[in-house]
């Protein structure tokens, strides 16, 4: 299992680094069967070789990428939670609490939807 220590050390802002660590640790504990990887210079979690979720850092937010299907499925809940999103990523502002319940739902959705999926990405 890959460790995200080096990735976390590369985040210059200590508050951002701590927030990302909190989320990555939470995913690792909540979903211990998911494999950790660094891909495209960002931490991702996979299940039996298929992509489940990825995270990245920007100046104004932490980006969460659960693939388009996850975003479409949870679009209304994301809006209600106050999260802006595109077709490919969800923006979690640094200055607002994280809705871990919603994040858990999104990850579970991908794990269940892709249980028998053999490719890395959805087609």
N, C-alpha and C positions, 0 to 999 in steps of 0.2 A: 504494500500500500504506500502510495506517495505521500510525502509530508509537504505541507504548504509553507514551511518556515521561511524558505528562501523568497518565495513570492511575497509573503507578508513583510519581510525585511525591506523589500523594494518599494514599499508604500511610504513616501516621505512624511506625510502628515500623520502624527501619532494617533489622533482621534479617528481618522479614517482607518488606519491600520487596526486599531482596537475593535472598531465596528465590524470590519471584514472578518477579523479573527473570531469574533462572537458568532457571526453567521455561519462561517465554515465549521466551527466547533459544534454548533447546534445541529447542522445538517449531519455531521459525522456521528453524533450521538443518537439523533432521532432516526437516522437511516443507516445503521452500521453495515448493512450489506452492500451499500453503494461503494463503488471503487472511486478513489481519488486520483486525479490526473492534472497535470498542467498541460494545456494545449492552447495554442494561439496566445501564449503569454498570459493565460488566465486560469484560475482554478475551475475545474469542471468535475462533475460527478457522473458516472456511468453505471449501467446495470447490464450485465452479460454482454458487454461490448457496444451497447447502444447509449446514445447521449440522453441524459435526464435533465441536467441543469448546469448552467455556468454563471460565473460572476466576474465582474470587472469594475474598475474604479475610474471615475472621472472627477472633475473639479467640483461639480455640484451634486453628484449622487453616486450611489453604488448601482450598477446595472445588473439586472437579473435576467438571464436568457433561458427560458424554458421551451423554446421553439414556438413557432407561430400557433400551433394547435392549442398549446396551453394558454397562451395569451388570449386567443379568441374565446376559448371556453370560459375564462375567468374575467373577461373584459368588464362586465358590469360590476363584479365584486371589486375589481381593481379601482374602478372609478369611485365606488362607495368608500373604499379605504383611503382615497385621496392620492392614489398613485397614477402618475402620468405613464403612458406607454406608447410604443410604436408597434409595428407588426412583429418585431423581432426581440424587443427587450422592454423590461419594466424598470422605471427609475425610482429608486428608493432614496429620497432626500436625506442628506446627512443629519439634518436638524430635526427629523421627525422619528418617532418610535417605529420599529418594524412590527408589522402584523405577522407574527410567527404562525398563527393559526392559518392564515391565508397562504403563507409560504408552504406550510405543511400540506395543505390541500392541493396546491399546484404540483408539488413533488410527487405526492401519492397518485395524482391523475396521470402523470407521465409514467410512473412505474407500472401502474395497472394497464394503461393504454398500450405500452410498449412491451408487455410481458412476453409476448411471443414474436416480437419484432426482431429481425435478424440484421438489419442495416443500422449504421450509426445514426443517420438522420432520417426523419420521416420523408417520404416522397410526396 
